[in-house]
C-alpha cells in the first residue's frame, strides 16, 4: 500500500489570537473532553475523541455529519512539546484504504501579552480541492475555539 503521494497544493496557515493563557489553549487541543467541544463545525458534532498525547502516541476523532454519517480522522503525534507545539499526521478514513493520504498538521501556541497566538499549519495535501475544504473547516473551528477558551476561562 503506497500512501506517500507527492503533495500538489501549498500549505494552509491560520493565525488567531485568543485572550487566554497558553496552557489553557494547549490543554483544549490535548484533552478529549475539551476537543469535542470545538472540533465540529456548525451542524457537525464530535461524539468521540481519543488521544494519547505523547510523541509516537495516536489519536482518533469521530465527526457526525448533519445527515448522521460518521467520518473518522486519525493520526500519530510526531512531536509534543507542552505547551508550545503539536505536530501530527492527519488521515481521513476512506472506504478504500488505498485512497487514504497522510497530511501534516502543526499547531503552535505562542505567548502574547496576556494571551496566546495559535498558528495552525496544515500541509502535504494531495490536491488544491482538499486543501481548500480543510481551509474552510479549520477557519470555522478556530473561530468556534475562541468561545471555548473564553468560556473555560470563566469556569476556572
Rosetta blueprint (number, residue, H / E / L):
1 X L
2 X L
3 X L
4 X L
5 X L
6 X L
7 X L
8 X L
9 X L
10 X L
11 X L
12 X E
13 X E
14 X E
15 X E
16 X E
17 X E
18 X E
19 X L
20 X L
21 X L
22 X H
23 X H
24 X H
25 X H
26 X H
27 X H
28 X H
29 X H
30 X H
31 X L
32 X H
33 X H
34 X H
35 X H
36 X H
37 X H
38 X H
39 X L
40 X L
41 X L
42 X L
43 X L
44 X L
45 X E
46 X E
47 X E
48 X E
49 X E
50 X E
51 X E
52 X L
53 X L
54 X L
55 X L
56 X L
57 X L
58 X E
59 X E
60 X E
61 X E
62 X E
63 X E
64 X E
65 X L
66 X L
67 X L
68 X L
69 X L
70 X E
71 X E
72 X E
73 X E
74 X E
75 X E
76 X E
77 X E
78 X E
79 X E
80 X E
81 X E
82 X L
83 X L
84 X L
85 X E
86 X E
87 X E
88 X E
89 X E
90 X E
91 X E
92 X E
93 X L
94 X L
95 X L
96 X L
97 X H
98 X H
99 X H
100 X L
101 X L
102 X L
103 X E
104 X E
105 X E
106 X E
107 X E
108 X E
109 X E
110 X E
111 X E
112 X E
113 X L
114 X L
115 X E
116 X E
117 X E
118 X E
119 X E
120 X E
121 X E
122 X E
123 X E
124 X L
125 X L
126 X L
127 X L
128 X H
129 X H
130 X H
131 X H
132 X H
133 X H
134 X H
135 X H
136 X H
137 X H
138 X H
139 X H
140 X H
141 X H
142 X H
143 X H
144 X H
145 X H
146 X H
147 X H
148 X H
149 X H
150 X H
151 X H
152 X H
153 X H
154 X H
155 X H
156 X L
